[in-house]
Amino acid sequence: MHIDGAGRQQRGHVLLVAGDAAVRRRAVQVAPSANLAALGVVPPELLLNSQVPSDTTYLDGARDPNTVLMRLRAAAATPGPLLVYLSGRLTLDRRGRHLHLALAGTAASSVRYTALPWEWLGTELRSRPAGLTTVVLDLVADKPAWPVLQEYGGLPASSSAEVYGVVLPPAFAGGGNTVSSYTRQWIDQLRRSPTRPANLHLHAFSVGAAALPPGTIILPATRELAAPTTAGRAASPSPAPAPAPAVTPGPAAPGPVTPGPAAPPPQDPRPHIHALAATGRHGEAATLAQAWEQHVLQTHGCTSPEATHWAEIRADLARMAGNYRSATQLWINVGRSRLSQQPPDSPEVLAAAAGALYCWTQLKDRAAARDAGPELIRLLRALPSLEPRLLRLSQQRLEFLNGMVAQR
């Protein structure tokens, strides 16, 4: 028996809510019912990342927002871990300009009466204990809702919950009445991993492997990505799984989720990560790259060529974000790693040194440049084929920076 701090038997709860389907030009963009059917065969302990006894509630086809509210309130009252999954169409109350989850039968003229106000979700989850609540979203915004999301820069959510998910833009061709790619990838990660991954890794790999249209809003928002997300969890996060392969969404599996056969080679996440960085979503790109790097470290080892390659990707992402301090250190680390396994005149070693030197010269923070300078110069000195002028100029700059400190 699991007892919480208040002496109550701890139980978990999984609440799966299917809103109205998102349809564009008679083509289904997201099919919430198919998503719920697929999630319904996943054992609750996998969804919750906990072995406590649990209950599961399915809400598919609800037309009254008060019905959903009652189920949400009951789920929020559970003393143990809670997972809330929402799939469907985000719409807007044009009169009050409030976001709503469209339910079955919701029309533009009836949003205020037939759709679930988005703020209700945050209100009901607000009093939940920290670290016990996860919200997973697979949504499509309609045309009225999309500009509001752009104004917000994301989707408002409860600060007491871990929130992961995607909100797709209105103008994209849907995948039909099948499980959407993000939800399918989430399920595939759970199916293939021998140990349950942390939610952040599930999300990162799912986003990287799913065929998401350009402009998709990825949650958590960039400003939240660096925040701790695992404090107080009912179970400790496990190592990240192998990245999921790119699959065509299909019907839900008829039986319980069991480990499948060896997966085919995964979809290359690098173009998606680069696209995020190129559009200014640097925090999301960095988080996805770091998650993939962790997987490579666990799979191939810290001295493997694969690990070094992902360190190079992270260094270049830091450069693109203008974080030259981090980029300098990452490139120095890459150079030392390559130098330990390759000749000093190899193109990869010289490229890493060039990257470190460039980023160091872009550092406006003199203290940061002074701190990184000695390591950089040690790396440059180890490269006999490097143009001598570059080493000389670097030494002169470091001497200048040190001299400024001495004059104070």
N, C-alpha and C positions, 0 to 999 in steps of 0.2 A: 504494500500500500504506500502511495506517495502522499505525504502531508506537507502543506505549505506552512508559512510562518504564522498564519492565523489559526492553525489547527484543522483546516479543512482538507478533505481528501482532494488531492490535485488531479484534475482531469484536463485533457486538452480538447480543442474543438477545431474542426475544419469547416469553414463556411464558404460554399461555392455558389456564386451568384451569376446567372446568365441574364444580361439585359437584352435589349432589342438588337437584332442583327443590323450591321451596317451594310447598306446596299448603295451602289452607285451605278446608274444606268442599267439597272436590273441585274447587275453582277454583285454577288455577295463578297464584301471586303473582309468581314470577320463574322464567323458563325459561332456565337457563344454556346449554343446547345452542343455543338460538336466538341468544343473545348471542354465543357463540363463532363461529357461522356468519356473523353480520354482521361481526364483527371480522376474520374470516378473509379478507375481500376488501379490507381496508385495507392498502396497501403498508407493509411493516415500517419503511421509513425515515420514514413519517409517524408511526407509533406511537412510534418511538424518538426522533424529532426529530434524526436523525443520518443521514449518508450513508455510514457505514462498512458493509462487508459484514455480513450478519446471518443468523441462523438463527431459525426459528420452530418451536415445539413446541406441539402441541394435545393436551390431556388431557381427553377427554370420556367419561364413563362409567366412570372408574376406581373400583375397589372396594377396593383395598388402599392404605392410607395410606403404606406404604413405597414403593410405586410412585411416588406423587406426590412423596415426599421425595427419591427418587433424581433425578427430573427437576428438582426445585427446586435440589438441590445442584449438578447439572451446569450449570444456568442461572446460578447464583450464581458459578460459577467462570469465567464468561466475562470477559475483560479489558476489554471495551468496555461501552457502554450496555446496560442491561437494563430491560425492562418486564415486570412480572408482573401479569396480570389474573386476578382471582378472582371468580367469580359463583356464587351458590347460597344454601344455608341455613346459618345459624349455629346451632349447637345446644350443649348443655351436657352434660358428663359429670357426672351428678348426684352421683356418689360423691365425685369430687375437686373438683367445681365448677370445671372448666376448660373454656374455650371451645374448640369444634372446628368445622371446616368439614365438614358432612355430605357424604359421598360416596354414590355409587349403592348402594342397599341398606342404608344406615345406618338403624337403628331406635333407639328410645329405650333399649332394653336392650343395644345393641351399640356404643354411641358410642365406648367406650374402645378397641375393636378394629377398627372399620370407618370411623372418621372421622379427619380430619387435625387433630392438635392445633394450635391457633392459634399457640402459642409456637414451634413449629418454623419458622414463617415468619421470625420475628425472629431466631432462632438462625442460620439459614442465610444471612441477608442481613447479619448483624452486621459481618462482616469486609470487606464491599464498600467500594470507594473512595467517598469522599463525592462527591455530585453526579452519580453515574452510574446511580442506581437509582430507578425509579419503580414504585409499586404502585398499581393502580387496582382499586377494589372496588365491586361491585354486589351487595349482599347483602340477605337478609331474616333477621331473628332470629326463632326460634321462641319459644314461651311460656316454656320453661325458661331460655333464654339472655337474654331481654330484661331481666329485673330485674338481672342481673349487669352488663349494659352500662350500665344506669342508675346502678349503684353506681360503675362506673369513670368515668362521664361521657364515655364514648367507647369506642373500640376500640384496645387496645394494639397498637403496631406498632413496627417497627425504626426506631431513631433515625437510621440511616444512609441511609434511603430517603425520597424524597418520597412521601407517601401521600395519595391523593385518592379520594373515593368516598362512597357512601351506604349506610346500614344502615336498612332499612325496618322498622317495628314489625310484630308478628305479626298484629294484628287490622285488616287492611285488605283490601278487595276487589281481587283481582289483575286483571291486564290480559290474562290468557290465555296461550296458548303462543306468545307473540310476543316480539320484542326489547323489553326493558324500557326505560322512558322515559329514564333517566339514560344508559344505554349508547347508545341511539339518538341522543340529543342530542350526546353526545361524538363519535360518528361523523359526524353532520351538520356539526358545526363543522369537522372535518377536511376534509370533502368540499367545503364551500362557500368556505373561506378560500383566497385565492390564495397566501398564505404561511403556514407552519405556526405557529400561535399557541403561546405559552408554556403549560405545563401548568396553571398557576394560572388563567389566563384560560379555558382549555378547561373546567376544573372549574366556575369561577364561572358562566359562561354556561350550562353544562349544568344546573346546579342551578337557576338562575333560570328556565330554560325548561321543565324537566321538571315533570310533574304529580306532585309528591311528596306522599304523605299526611302529615297532621299528626303531629308527633312524630318524624319521620325524623331519624336521627343523621347529620350531615354532617361528613365528615372532610376536612381536619384539624380537630382539636378547637379550640375557641375560643382556648385558651391558646397554641396553636401557630401561629395564623394570621399573626402578625406576624413570625415567624422567616423568615430568608432561605431561599429555596427554589431558587435558580437558580445558586448558586455551583458552579463546576466542571463545568457541563454540557458535554456533548460538542459541542453547537451552541448558539449564542446564541438566546435567545427572540425571537420575532418579534412584531410588533404584534398586538394583540387583533383577532379577527375580528368581523364583524357578528354580533349575537346570533342564535341559531338560532330558527326559528319553532316554535310549538307544533305537534307532529305526533302523529298516532296511530301507535303502534308497529306496524310491519308486518313481513313476512318479509324476510330478508336479501336484498340486491341480488345478482343472479346474476353480475354482471361486476365488473371492477376499479372502484375508486372514482375517479370523474372529476368535475371541477367541474360542478355542476348549473346549471339555469337560475336566474334571479333568484328569491330566496326571497320568500314572502308576508310581510306585516308580522309581526314577532316578537311572541310572547306578552309581555304587559306584566309585567315582573318586579317592579314596585313592591309589589303586594299580598303577594307572597311575602317580600320583604325586610322589609316592615313587620311581617308575622307573626313573622318571626324575632326582630325587636327587641322586639315585644310579649310574647314568651315568654322574654325574658331572654337570648337568644342574640345579644348585641350585636356580638361580634367577627365572627361569620359575616355578620351583616347589613351591617356596615361594609365588610367585604372585598368582598362582592358589589356593593355600591353603588359602591365605588371602581373595581372592574373595569368596570362599566357606564359610569361617568364617563370612564374612560380611552378606552373605545370611542367615546363621543360626542365627546370632544376630538379624536380622530384623524379622525373622520368629518365633523364639522360645524365644528370650530375652537373655540379657547378663548373667543372672544367671542360665540359663538352662544347663542340663548335656551335651546337644549337643554343646553348645558354649564352655564349658570347654574342651570337647574332641578335638575340632578343635584347641584350644589354645595349647593342648598337642602335636598335630601334628605339629604345627608351631614351638614349642620348639624343637622337635626332628629334624625337618628339619634344624633349625639353628645349632644344634649340628653336624649334618652330613656335613654341609657346613663349619664347623670350626669356626663359629661365636659364640664363647663361651660367649661373653658379652651379646648378645641378648638372647642366650639360657638360661643363668643363670636367667635373669630377667623374661623371659617367664615362666620358671619352678617355680620360686618363686610365680608369680601371680597365676599359676595353683594351687600350694599348698595352698595358702590363700583362693582361691575360693572353693576348695574342703573342706578345714577345716571349712568353714562357713556352710557347708551343711552335712558333714559326721563326724563320730567320729575320733579323732586324731590317733587311732590305725588302721584305715581302710587301706587296701593295696594300694588304689589309692592315699591317702594322703602321705603315706610313700614313694611310688614310685616317686611322684612329688618332695618330699624333697630330695630323693636320686639323682634324675636328676639334681636338682639345685646345690646340693653339688658337684657332679662330675664335672659339667661344670665350677663351680667357681674355683675348684682346677686346671682346665686346663687353666685358664686365665693367660697369660704371662704379660699382661698390669697391672702393680701394682696399678696404680690409679683406673682403672676399678674394680679390685678386692677389693680394699679398699672401693670404693663407694657402691658396692653390698653387702659387708660383713655384715653390721648391719641388713639389711632386712633378709638376709639368717639366721643369728643367731636367730633373733626373731621367724622365722618360726620353726627352730629346737627346740627352747626352748618350743614351744607349743605342742611338741610331746613326751609325757611321755614314750612311748614304744620304742623310738629311743635309739640305743646303746649310752650310755653316752660318750664313747670314741670319737665318731664323733663330738659331740658338743664341747668337750674339745679341740680337735685338731683344729676345726674351730675357736674357740676363740683365741687359741694361734697364729694361722696364722694372724688373724686380728690384734692382739696386735703387732705382728712383723711388719706388714705393717704400722701400725700407728707409731710404734717406729722409722721406717726408715724416716718418714716425720719429726718427732721431732728432729732427729739428724742432719738434713740439716741446 
